[in-house]
Amino acid sequence: MDLSIYQIIRGPVLSNKAFRLNQVLKKLVLEVHPKATRSQIKDALKKIFNIQKIEKINIVCRKGKIKRAGGRLQTKGSKRKIAVITLVDEHPAALNQMQTVALAA
C-alpha cells in the first residue's frame, strides 16, 4: 500500500499523558495510519517537520472497541495506531511546531 507522507501522520494525540510526555520528557506523541511502518513514520517526520535525528520510535496499536446497542446490534470502532517519538537532541522548533498544530486542531 502506497501512503503519502501526509497520510502517514494523522495528527498529534491530545491527552493529558501525551502533554506530560511532551513537556517533561520531550517526546512527540502522534496518531499515525494503521498500516504505517516505523521507517515510513521516520521518513515522514524528516520531510514534514525537518527532524534529522530520531532516537527511538515506539508504536502502540489499539483495537477498535465493540459497542452494543439493544443487546444484539454490535458495531466495531476503528483501529488506532499511536507513535511515541523520542528525539536525540532537544528540537525546540519541532516541539513548538507540533504544539501550534495541536492548538489549531
Secondary structure, 3 states (H helix, E strand, C coil): CCCCHHHHEEEECCCHHHHHHHHHCCEEEEEECCCCCHHHHHHHHHHHHCCCCEEEEEEEEECCCEEEECCCEEEECCCEEEEEEEECCCCHHHHHHHHHHHHHC
